[in-house]
Amino acid sequence: MTYQYLEMGIAAVRSGSMEEAGRLLRLAIKSPEVNAPSRAIAYMWLAETTPDAAQKRSYYQQAAEADPTNAELRQRVELLLAQLQPPPPPISMPEAPPRQGTPAPAPPPPTTLPGMPPPAPTTSANPYSAYAAAPTGSTPPGGSVPISGGYNAAPGPAMPNTIQPQQIPAQILAPQTGTVMDYIVTVSGGPNGAGTGFFVSQHPIVATTRYVVGGAEQVTLEFSPGRGTAGTVLRTYSDYDLALIRLDYAPSAVMPISPMPRVPDDAPLTTVGYSGQTITGAMRPTRRVMAAYWIPTDFSALPDAGGSPLFDHNNYLVGMMTRNTSRNADHYFGLHINLIRQCIDTLVTDLASARTAYCPQCGTQSRAGGLGYFFCEVCGATMPQSLSVTRYPIPQAESYYAPANAPRCPHCQAASGFHAGKCVRCGQAATV
């Protein structure tokens, strides 16, 4: 089935259904059944689904990493990266990196998948016909802001007591200063003081730290003195100290993103806070074994509660400063930009495929809450819209909370499970 996702994804690219193609190709990439050469091909085709040159670079780089022994693929990736490479941005901060122009036409992805198991029998004479070169013009035109699925999708039926989200199209922010400050916002209204947020892509989503938003569902975003808007927290990741906030505005362009999957040791780094204050430092070599998305720095102080963008010596965006510090020193860690973009892509896909609601307790998008059920299926917390209503057992909701034959609460007869000896549905003790 996994390779069928790959075939259907490539066929969707050829037919122009880019959103569906991206969803199918990501499913194939995530599967452990797909071998390295086929995963590299999937990344090459995934690059065809976006007009964002920075995102294309990221996908090409991941293709090269997936199959580093393929010399032909490596040459193709180097050619594509060279075509998409923007002019060197200015080194002075906080000058904004130059905006990327329209990328040159690139050759289509490879037409064969080495080592792929034979596909299911079809009526076509060529079982690999789905991997023919994509037609000219298959890449969607640039310059538009993709606001789809989770932002403007038509609402489906919901259970009672569901808060209906406002469906407001994103407006394009006109550049104000011509610097990197056009992509940075102030985030306030959280429990730990004001922090910084910034646009990672042309989605109307701002990235900041979980430390900044805390358990808040709504925060205030300010672009310049006296110019701001309300933001809705869509998703938080406690493990990464990352929060994603939806607003009604999107940038007219994106900051150039580093194509490198890791930051070299001792590389110069610069972070810019919402006030325009810049702090310079470097990548801090460490003997600790840690995930590739962490960037150890020698920064021992930040200008605010975190969330400021992190740049390399060429002013390419490499990550975001978090409030996570070293175990044995007051040095802060950055979060790599590739992980942030992956979190945004996953969020947009999830919002497009299912009706969800934000749970401020654990930071997830709850599918049960999106259907109007009273509790989050991830942490068991009561959804905010259900705090002031009478809660009662809903048989349709039980599949979200516990597997079949789970023990039922003797008080409310719910199978939602127990925590600390109390039912997560009604809060009463497990024993009568």
KALINJO-V324451 format. One record per run of one state. SS is the DSSP state (helix for helix, strand for strand, loop for the rest). FROM is the first residue (numbers start at 1). TO is the last residue. If there is no record, write none. Layout:
ss=SS from=FROM to=TO
ss=SS from=FROM to=TO
This chain:
ss=loop from=1 to=1
ss=helix from=2 to=15
ss=loop from=16 to=17
ss=helix from=18 to=30
ss=loop from=31 to=35
ss=helix from=36 to=49
ss=loop from=50 to=52
ss=helix from=53 to=66
ss=loop from=67 to=70
ss=helix from=71 to=84
ss=loop from=85 to=94
ss=strand from=95 to=95
ss=loop from=96 to=128
ss=helix from=129 to=131
ss=loop from=132 to=170
ss=strand from=171 to=173
ss=loop from=174 to=178
ss=strand from=179 to=179
ss=helix from=180 to=183
ss=strand from=184 to=188
ss=loop from=189 to=194
ss=strand from=195 to=199
ss=loop from=200 to=204
ss=strand from=205 to=208
ss=loop from=209 to=209
ss=helix from=210 to=213
ss=loop from=214 to=217
ss=strand from=218 to=224
ss=loop from=225 to=226
ss=strand from=227 to=237
ss=loop from=238 to=241
ss=strand from=242 to=246
ss=loop from=247 to=248
ss=strand from=249 to=251
ss=loop from=252 to=256
ss=strand from=257 to=257
ss=loop from=258 to=267
ss=strand from=268 to=272
ss=loop from=273 to=277
ss=strand from=278 to=283
ss=loop from=284 to=293
ss=strand from=294 to=297
ss=loop from=298 to=308
ss=strand from=309 to=311
ss=loop from=312 to=316
ss=strand from=317 to=325
ss=loop from=326 to=331
ss=strand from=332 to=336
ss=helix from=337 to=353
ss=loop from=354 to=356
ss=strand from=357 to=358
ss=loop from=359 to=364
ss=strand from=365 to=366
ss=helix from=367 to=370
ss=loop from=371 to=374
ss=strand from=375 to=375
ss=loop from=376 to=381
ss=strand from=382 to=382
ss=loop from=383 to=383
ss=helix from=384 to=386
ss=loop from=387 to=394
ss=helix from=395 to=401
ss=loop from=402 to=417
ss=strand from=418 to=419
ss=loop from=420 to=421
ss=strand from=422 to=423
ss=loop from=424 to=428
ss=strand from=429 to=429
ss=loop from=430 to=432
